[in-house]
């Protein structure tokens, strides 16, 4: 049966919503439906507030006009991007028990069976904070699945997953017989299972529906933009010609002046009818990370602390001195404590590794833990150096699309992709000798990644990176691999 024949289980009817008491319009009298047992991708520019759709479906936000119809007995659950910080001290079992209404004596087995569906197992008495980011991504999905949802929402589900993890996720989604709605920037991942697309048109504040796969919709939108641009170009040319004639006729008497008046009305109507061409994502400007000279070794390592596949912590020997222009990527696989290793290095908590004195370090944390969410964005940029002028801060911020009102808000107000670009802006202003980067492409739109890769390729100092984004890694030059799995073996 064609998916277009499946029954509707959720519908937005004439929905309108805006932030700041409706002043910042996101949806304007828009209608669309979600059908049973389909796989749906939510598309839109970075600033399209795609996650707002999820918040409205979950009831975390309320429409300001009309309503959302959810069919009786339809249950919705969401696999979020990250585990809430105030839940990190809970064990797996304690966290999953929060989904229960009543005591369930067979719940341990249900947790184990649910995790097995996504090819994962975990000690139920282990605290969430002690899992790697890749393992936490699987636990987030399991937390949603154990609620037995009819509609499963997934927000950037491939973030933090390695290649094997993404493969497991694709296999699960292709076999999963419920409705799934996904937000993701991973085009190859989305195209593997998408039945249809909801496209958030930020110009019209509408949600458009396309019954095609992800790449076909991308091509359709590009073609539509080109058509609208051609239509506007012809209209603008015709309007300019008409205005020239109006100026000529207005200088004359009688019927010619009446004709000019009539033509003015036609021109005004034509200008009002110009198609508002949808904008694609703006890209960040090319940037360069400067540095102050430093002649000594930057990092010295003789051993590192890792976790093996049995969840046991071990110390692995590694004799490594990192100097200027040396660049390393840590591999593999999920669960090996790569993120913990980077954090211990940054905070000088590892006896086997040392960052040398006077080395200026900047750390890109995939959970943005290095950022104070209550700090104003402007202050977060200015604090990296006492020598910065306001003009320098404005210039760098604008290059990373952090302009105007955004600089006046707290970091917590920013979307995830804006927080990521804020981190890069801080790199540029801080001028570090060492970049430590944990999944530096998470939340970043793919259009920005070639620019970021070019900057990092031109960076003269040391870099240590963890990344599961193979397309991005392929754009990086002179990366030396440290195979952590081999160290454990």
C-alpha positions in Angstrom: 0.0 0.0 0.0 1.2 3.5 -0.8 2.1 5.5 2.3 -0.2 8.3 1.0 -3.1 5.9 1.7 -2.2 5.5 5.4 -4.6 7.1 7.8 -3.8 10.5 9.4 -3.0 10.3 13.1 -1.9 13.9 13.7 -2.9 17.2 12.0 -2.0 20.9 12.4 -5.2 22.9 11.5 -4.6 26.5 10.6 -1.8 26.6 13.1 -0.1 29.9 14.1 2.7 30.3 16.5 5.4 32.9 17.3 7.9 33.7 20.0 7.9 36.9 22.0 4.1 36.8 22.4 3.7 36.1 18.7 5.9 38.9 17.4 8.5 36.5 16.0 6.3 34.5 13.6 7.3 30.9 13.0 4.0 29.5 11.7 1.2 31.5 10.1 -2.2 29.8 9.5 -0.4 26.6 8.3 -1.9 23.1 7.9 -0.3 19.7 7.4 -0.8 16.1 8.5 1.2 13.1 9.7 0.2 9.7 8.5 0.4 6.3 10.3 3.5 4.1 9.8 5.5 6.6 7.7 9.1 8.0 8.0 9.1 11.8 7.8 12.0 14.2 7.6 11.7 17.8 8.8 13.7 20.1 6.5 14.4 23.8 6.6 17.1 26.5 6.9 19.1 26.6 10.1 17.0 29.4 11.5 13.7 27.7 10.6 13.1 26.7 14.2 12.5 23.0 13.2 12.6 21.9 16.8 9.6 24.2 17.5 7.5 21.7 15.6 8.6 19.0 18.0 7.9 21.2 21.0 4.4 21.9 19.7 3.7 18.2 19.1 5.0 17.3 22.6 2.8 20.0 24.2 5.8 22.0 25.5 4.6 25.0 23.5 1.0 26.0 22.7 -0.4 27.4 19.5 -1.6 31.0 19.5 -4.3 30.2 16.9 -6.4 27.1 16.1 -5.2 23.7 17.1 -3.3 20.4 16.8 -5.4 17.3 16.4 -3.9 14.1 17.8 -6.1 11.0 17.2 -7.3 9.1 20.3 -4.9 6.7 22.1 -1.9 8.0 20.0 1.3 8.2 22.1 4.2 10.4 21.3 7.8 10.1 22.6 11.0 11.9 21.7 14.6 10.8 21.4 16.3 14.1 22.3 19.8 15.2 21.4 21.3 15.1 24.9 20.4 13.7 28.4 19.3 16.5 30.7 22.2 17.5 33.0 20.1 17.1 36.1 19.5 13.4 35.1 23.2 12.4 34.7 23.5 11.1 38.2 20.7 8.6 37.6 21.3 5.0 36.7 19.9 3.5 33.5 17.1 1.8 35.4 16.2 4.9 37.5 16.0 7.1 34.3 13.9 4.6 32.5 11.6 4.0 35.5 10.5 7.7 35.1 8.4 6.5 32.2 6.3 4.2 34.4 2.9 5.0 35.8 2.9 1.9 38.0 5.4 -0.6 39.4 6.5 -3.1 36.9 8.3 -6.2 38.2 9.4 -7.3 34.8 10.8 -3.8 33.9 14.5 -4.9 33.9 13.8 -7.4 31.1 11.8 -4.8 29.2 14.8 -2.4 29.4 17.2 -5.1 28.2 14.9 -6.1 25.4 14.3 -2.5 24.3 18.1 -1.8 24.1 18.6 -5.1 22.2 16.3 -3.7 19.5 18.9 -1.1 18.7 21.8 -3.5 19.2 23.0 -2.2 22.5 23.4 -3.6 26.1 24.3 -1.7 29.3 24.5 -2.4 33.0 21.2 -1.1 34.4 22.9 0.1 37.6 25.4 2.2 35.8 25.0 6.0 36.0 24.2 7.8 32.8 27.2 10.2 33.2 29.6 7.2 33.0 28.5 6.3 29.4 30.2 7.8 26.3 28.3 10.2 24.1 27.7 7.5 21.5 26.3 5.2 24.2 24.2 8.0 25.6 22.7 8.5 22.1 21.5 4.9 22.1 20.2 5.2 25.6 18.2 8.3 24.5 16.6 6.3 21.7 15.9 3.4 24.1 14.3 5.8 26.6 11.8 6.9 23.9 11.2 3.4 22.6 10.4 1.9 26.0 7.4 4.2 26.1 5.9 2.3 23.1 5.1 5.4 21.0 2.9 5.6 18.0 4.9 8.6 16.9 8.6 8.7 17.5 10.3 12.1 17.3 14.1 12.0 16.7 16.2 15.2 17.1 19.7 14.9 15.4 19.9 11.1 16.1 23.2 10.5 14.4 25.1 13.0 16.5 27.8 11.2 18.5 27.2 7.9 16.7 30.1 6.1 14.9 29.7 4.4 11.6 28.5 1.2 13.1 26.0 3.1 15.3 24.6 4.9 12.3 24.3 1.6 10.5 22.4 0.1 13.4 20.1 3.1 13.5 19.3 2.9 9.8 18.5 -0.8 10.1 16.3 -0.2 13.0 14.3 2.6 11.3 13.8 0.7 8.1 12.3 -2.2 10.1 10.4 0.0 12.6 6.6 -0.2 12.0 5.5 3.1 13.6 5.5 6.7 12.5 8.9 8.4 12.8 9.6 12.2 12.4 13.3 13.1 12.2 15.3 16.3 12.3 18.9 15.8 11.0 21.6 17.5 8.9 22.9 14.1 7.8 21.6 13.9 4.2 22.9 10.4 3.4 21.3 9.0 6.6 17.9 10.7 5.9 17.7 9.5 2.3 17.9 5.9 3.4 14.4 5.8 4.9 12.5 9.0 4.2 9.0 8.5 2.8 8.1 12.2 2.7 9.3 15.6 3.8 7.9 18.5 5.8 9.7 21.6 4.6 9.6 24.7 6.8 9.5 27.7 4.5 10.7 30.6 6.7 9.7 33.2 4.2 6.1 32.3 4.1 5.9 30.8 7.7 4.3 27.7 6.2 5.0 24.0 6.3 5.1 22.4 2.8 4.6 18.7 2.3 6.5 16.6 -0.3 5.8 12.9 -1.0 9.4 12.2 -2.2 12.7 11.1 -0.7 15.1 13.6 0.8 17.3 14.2 -2.3 14.3 14.6 -4.6 12.9 17.3 -2.3 16.3 19.1 -2.2 16.3 19.1 -6.0 12.7 20.3 -6.2 13.4 23.2 -3.8 16.4 24.3 -5.8 14.4 24.2 -9.0 11.6 26.2 -7.4 14.0 28.9 -6.2 15.5 29.2 -9.7 12.0 29.4 -11.2 11.0 32.1 -8.7 14.2 34.1 -9.3 13.6 34.0 -13.1 9.9 35.0 -12.6 11.0 38.0 -10.5 13.8 39.0 -12.9 11.2 39.2 -15.7 8.8 41.1 -13.5 11.4 43.6 -12.3 12.4 44.3 -15.9 8.8 44.8 -17.0 8.2 47.1 -14.0 11.3 49.2 -14.8 10.1 49.6 -18.4 6.6 50.6 -17.3 8.1 53.2 -14.9 10.0 54.8 -17.7 6.9 55.1 -19.8 5.0 56.5 -16.8 7.6 59.2 -16.4 7.2 60.1 -20.2 3.4 60.0 -20.2 3.1 62.1 -16.9 4.8 65.0 -18.7 2.0 65.1 -21.3 -1.6 66.2 -21.2 -5.0 64.6 -21.5 -5.3 60.9 -22.2 -1.6 60.3 -21.8 -1.6 61.6 -18.2 -4.7 59.4 -17.4 -2.8 56.4 -18.9 0.2 57.2 -16.7 -2.1 57.2 -13.6 -3.6 53.8 -14.6 -0.1 52.3 -15.2 1.0 53.5 -11.7 -1.7 51.3 -10.2 -0.7 48.4 -12.4 3.0 48.8 -11.4 2.1 48.9 -7.7 0.1 45.7 -8.0 3.0 44.1 -9.9 5.5 45.0 -7.2 3.2 43.6 -4.5 3.0 40.4 -6.4 6.7 39.8 -6.7 7.4 36.3 -5.4 9.2 36.3 -2.1 12.0 34.0 -3.0 13.0 31.6 -0.2 16.5 32.1 1.1 18.8 29.2 1.5 21.2 29.0 4.5 23.7 31.8 4.6 27.2 30.5 5.1 29.7 31.8 7.5 32.6 33.9 6.2 36.0 32.4 5.7 38.1 32.9 8.9 41.6 32.5 10.2 42.8 31.6 13.7 45.8 33.7 14.5 48.3 32.7 17.3 51.2 34.1 19.3 54.6 32.4 18.9 55.5 29.4 21.1 58.6 27.3 20.5 58.3 24.5 23.0 56.5 21.1 22.8 52.8 21.7 23.4 51.6 18.3 24.8 53.4 15.4 26.3 51.7 12.0 26.8 53.0 8.7 28.2 49.8 7.0 29.1 46.0 7.5 28.7 43.0 6.3 30.7 40.4 4.4 28.6 37.4 2.1 29.0 37.3 -1.3 27.3 34.2 -3.1 25.8 33.6 -4.7 29.2 33.1 -1.2 30.8 36.4 -1.6 32.7 38.8 1.3 33.1 42.4 0.7 32.0 45.6 2.7 31.6 47.1 2.3 28.1 50.7 3.3 27.4 51.2 5.9 24.7 54.5 7.7 24.1 53.7 10.9 22.3 55.0 14.5 22.2 52.8 16.9 20.2 54.5 20.0 18.6 53.6 22.9 16.3 51.7 21.9 13.1 50.9 18.4 14.3 47.3 17.2 14.1 45.8 14.1 15.5 42.4 12.3 15.4 41.4 9.8 18.0 39.7 6.7 16.8 37.6 4.3 17.7 34.9 3.0 18.6 32.0 4.3 20.7 32.3 3.7 24.4 36.0 3.9 24.7 36.0 7.2 26.7 37.4 9.5 24.0 35.4 12.5 25.3 36.5 11.8 28.9 40.1 11.6 27.7 39.8 15.0 26.1 38.2 16.5 29.2 40.9 15.1 31.5 43.6 16.6 29.2 41.9 20.0 29.1 41.5 20.1 32.9 44.9 18.6 33.6 43.4 15.7 35.5 45.4 12.9 33.8 48.7 12.0 35.3 49.9 10.5 32.0 49.3 13.6 29.9 50.5 17.2 30.3 49.8 20.4 28.4 53.0 22.5 28.8 53.1 25.8 30.6 52.0 29.0 28.7 50.2 27.0 26.0 46.9 28.7 25.2 44.2 26.0 24.8 40.7 26.1 23.4 38.3 23.3 23.8 35.2 22.5 21.6 32.9 20.4 23.8 30.1 18.6 21.9 27.7 19.3 24.8 28.9 23.0 25.1 29.8 22.3 28.8 32.5 25.0 28.4 29.9 27.7 27.9 28.0 29.4 30.7 24.4 29.3 29.5 23.5 32.3 31.6 26.2 34.5 30.1 25.2 37.1 27.5 26.6 36.2 24.1 28.4 39.6 23.8 30.2 39.0 27.1 31.1 35.4 26.2 32.9 36.8 23.1 34.5 39.7 25.0 35.8 37.6 27.9 38.3 35.6 25.9 40.8 38.6 25.8 41.2 41.9 27.6 42.7 43.4 24.5 39.7 43.1 22.2 38.0 46.2 20.9 34.2 46.3 20.4 34.8 46.6 16.7 36.8 43.4 16.6 34.1 41.5 18.4 31.3 42.8 16.2 33.3 41.9 13.1 34.1 38.3 14.1 30.6 37.7 15.5 29.0 38.9 12.2 31.2 36.5 10.3 29.7 33.6 12.3 26.1 34.9 11.8 25.9 36.2 15.4 24.4 39.6 14.8 22.1 42.2 16.3 19.6 40.8 18.9 21.5 37.5 19.3 24.5 39.3 20.9 22.1 40.7 23.6 20.7 37.3 24.5 22.1 34.7 26.9 23.8 31.7 25.4 21.0 29.4 26.6 18.7 31.3 24.2 20.7 30.3 21.2 19.9 27.3 19.1 22.4 24.4 19.1 23.9 25.4 15.8 24.4 29.0 17.0 26.2 27.8 20.1 28.5 25.8 17.8 29.3 28.9 15.7 29.8 30.9 19.0 32.5 28.4 19.9 34.3 29.0 16.6 34.0 32.8 17.0 35.7 32.4 20.4 38.5 30.4 18.9 39.2 33.2 16.4 39.3 35.9 19.2 41.3 33.8 21.7 44.2 32.8 19.3 45.0 29.4 20.8 48.2 27.3 20.4 46.2 24.1 20.8 42.7 23.2 19.6 41.0 20.3 21.3 37.8 19.4 19.4 35.2 16.9 20.4 32.8 16.2 17.5 33.3 19.7 16.0 30.6 19.2 13.3 27.7 18.3 15.6 24.8 20.8 15.1 26.7 22.6 12.4 25.0 23.0 9.0 26.8 21.1 6.2 27.2 24.3 4.2 29.6 25.7 6.8 31.8 22.6 7.1 34.0 23.2 4.0 34.8 26.7 5.4 35.6 25.3 8.8 37.8 22.5 7.3 39.7 25.0 5.2 40.4 27.1 8.3 41.6 24.1 10.3 43.8 23.0 7.4 45.4 26.5 7.5 45.8 26.5 11.3 49.5 26.6 12.2 49.4 25.1 15.6 48.5 21.8 17.3 45.1 20.0 17.0 43.6 17.0 18.7 40.2 15.9 17.5 37.5 13.3 17.9 35.0 13.1 15.0 32.6 10.5 13.6 31.8 12.7 10.6 33.8 10.9 7.9 33.0 13.4 5.2 34.4 16.2 7.3 37.5 14.2 8.3 38.2 13.5 4.6 38.4 17.3 4.0 41.1 17.6 6.7 44.8 17.5 5.7 47.8 15.9 7.5 45.7 14.2 10.2 47.6 11.5 12.1 45.5 8.7 13.5 45.7 7.4 17.1 43.8 4.1 17.2 42.6 3.9 20.7 41.0 0.5 20.1 44.4 -0.9 19.2 45.9 0.6 22.4 43.3 -1.4 24.4 44.0 -4.6 22.6 
